[in-house]
Amino acid sequence: MTKRYVYRGDKLTCKQYKNKHCIAIVRTDGKCVRGRNGNMLVSFNGTKVVVLARQLRKITIGNS
């Protein structure tokens, strides 16, 4: 199961990532790759980027 998010970004965010859909990179145990400082590793169309996890909004499909 892929975990999909929208990265909202802030005023310092590069325009190519702001308000774009991304997919979380997961570890072998199924958890997202997170940093100690609140960052998260995500993929924008195959490009891996470390972003602020506070600016991510989960996309829910249907009732889930």
Backbone as CSV, one residue per row, in Angstrom:
resi,resn,N_x,N_y,N_z,CA_x,CA_y,CA_z,C_x,C_y,C_z
1,MET,0.848,-1.187,0.000,0.000,0.000,0.000,0.889,1.244,0.000
2,THR,0.675,2.108,-0.952,1.459,3.330,-1.028,0.806,4.426,-0.201
3,LYS,1.646,5.229,0.413,1.170,6.344,1.218,1.363,7.618,0.408
4,ARG,0.260,8.221,0.013,0.298,9.402,-0.857,0.016,10.660,-0.054
5,TYR,0.734,11.725,-0.404,0.612,13.002,0.283,0.617,14.151,-0.716
6,VAL,0.164,15.309,-0.254,0.331,16.566,-0.974,1.275,17.401,-0.127
7,TYR,2.340,17.886,-0.746,3.306,18.713,-0.025,2.914,20.175,-0.187
8,ARG,2.481,20.809,0.892,2.050,22.202,0.859,3.222,23.165,0.738
9,GLY,4.289,22.893,1.442,5.452,23.755,1.390,5.264,25.030,2.188
10,ASP,6.275,25.883,2.169,6.219,27.178,2.829,6.814,28.220,1.899
11,LYS,7.115,29.405,2.415,7.588,30.478,1.536,8.992,30.236,0.981
12,LEU,9.752,29.320,1.583,11.099,29.016,1.109,11.151,27.782,0.206
13,THR,10.022,27.135,-0.003,9.957,25.912,-0.796,10.140,26.205,-2.284
14,CYS,10.896,25.346,-2.942,11.077,25.443,-4.384,9.730,25.236,-5.069
15,LYS,9.439,26.023,-6.082,8.130,25.993,-6.747,7.815,24.659,-7.410
16,GLN,8.828,23.884,-7.767,8.565,22.615,-8.434,7.997,21.558,-7.489
17,TYR,8.088,21.774,-6.165,7.555,20.819,-5.199,6.311,21.327,-4.483
18,LYS,6.045,22.594,-4.536,4.937,23.181,-3.782,3.592,22.752,-4.352
19,ASN,2.691,22.278,-3.467,1.341,21.806,-3.810,1.346,20.670,-4.829
20,LYS,2.335,19.800,-4.755,2.437,18.644,-5.654,2.204,17.356,-4.881
21,HIS,1.769,16.324,-5.606,1.562,15.013,-5.022,2.897,14.297,-4.890
22,CYS,3.046,13.525,-3.816,4.261,12.749,-3.607,3.903,11.424,-2.945
23,ILE,4.856,10.498,-2.976,4.687,9.174,-2.382,5.780,8.994,-1.335
24,ALA,5.390,8.524,-0.163,6.353,8.312,0.917,7.246,7.114,0.611
25,ILE,8.522,7.233,0.951,9.461,6.125,0.858,9.335,5.343,2.160
26,VAL,9.092,4.042,2.056,8.880,3.234,3.249,10.039,2.279,3.487
27,ARG,10.238,1.942,4.764,11.270,0.987,5.154,10.755,-0.430,4.926
28,THR,11.595,-1.415,5.222,11.205,-2.810,5.016,10.081,-3.231,5.952
29,ASP,9.936,-2.562,7.097,8.865,-2.916,8.030,7.570,-2.169,7.734
30,GLY,7.534,-1.373,6.658,6.314,-0.697,6.243,6.127,0.704,6.795
31,LYS,7.070,1.175,7.610,6.960,2.523,8.167,7.665,3.532,7.262
32,CYS,7.218,4.775,7.329,7.826,5.840,6.531,9.224,6.166,7.048
33,VAL,10.087,6.614,6.154,11.425,7.031,6.535,11.329,8.445,7.093
34,ARG,11.587,8.600,8.390,11.486,9.885,9.074,12.817,10.233,9.696
35,GLY,13.089,11.520,9.820,14.292,11.983,10.479,13.999,12.392,11.909
36,ARG,15.035,12.617,12.674,14.874,13.028,14.070,14.324,14.449,14.192
37,ASN,14.522,15.246,13.170,14.115,16.644,13.224,12.763,16.902,12.556
38,GLY,11.987,15.865,12.299,10.650,16.043,11.721,10.615,16.049,10.212
39,ASN,11.668,15.596,9.574,11.683,15.502,8.115,11.187,14.140,7.670
40,MET,10.855,14.052,6.386,10.373,12.794,5.828,10.905,12.649,4.409
41,LEU,11.235,11.427,4.027,11.739,11.150,2.693,10.568,10.775,1.797
42,VAL,10.383,11.537,0.722,9.296,11.295,-0.215,9.842,11.291,-1.637
43,SER,8.999,10.847,-2.568,9.386,10.785,-3.968,8.417,11.612,-4.802
44,PHE,8.956,12.575,-5.547,8.197,13.357,-6.517,8.540,12.829,-7.902
45,ASN,7.674,12.012,-8.490,7.894,11.445,-9.829,9.264,10.783,-9.960
46,GLY,9.642,10.004,-8.951,10.905,9.277,-8.995,12.082,10.008,-8.390
47,THR,11.962,11.308,-8.124,13.030,12.080,-7.507,12.841,12.066,-5.997
48,LYS,13.824,11.518,-5.271,13.733,11.438,-3.820,14.142,12.773,-3.206
49,VAL,13.295,13.274,-2.295,13.508,14.577,-1.679,13.173,14.475,-0.196
50,VAL,13.960,15.134,0.648,13.658,15.233,2.069,12.883,16.524,2.293
51,VAL,11.673,16.400,2.881,10.802,17.556,3.076,10.358,17.622,4.537
52,LEU,9.789,18.763,4.921,9.229,18.922,6.259,7.935,18.120,6.358
53,ALA,7.880,17.212,7.302,6.702,16.356,7.430,5.482,17.144,7.884
54,ARG,5.681,18.258,8.564,4.553,19.068,9.015,3.782,19.677,7.858
55,GLN,4.409,19.806,6.706,3.761,20.412,5.549,3.099,19.383,4.633
56,LEU,3.155,18.109,5.008,2.530,17.056,4.205,1.084,16.854,4.650
57,ARG,0.198,16.653,3.688,-1.203,16.347,3.973,-1.543,15.044,3.272
58,LYS,-2.052,14.103,4.059,-2.350,12.772,3.531,-3.562,12.826,2.614
59,ILE,-3.478,12.101,1.510,-4.579,11.998,0.571,-5.392,10.768,0.939
60,THR,-6.663,10.968,1.250,-7.528,9.838,1.568,-8.425,9.564,0.374
61,ILE,-8.525,8.304,0.024,-9.351,7.891,-1.106,-10.519,7.086,-0.559
62,GLY,-11.718,7.512,-0.875,-12.905,6.811,-0.410,-13.121,7.000,1.081
63,ASN,-13.415,5.906,1.782,-13.689,5.965,3.214,-12.466,5.697,4.068
64,SER,-11.293,5.427,3.471,-10.130,5.101,4.287,-9.372,6.298,4.755
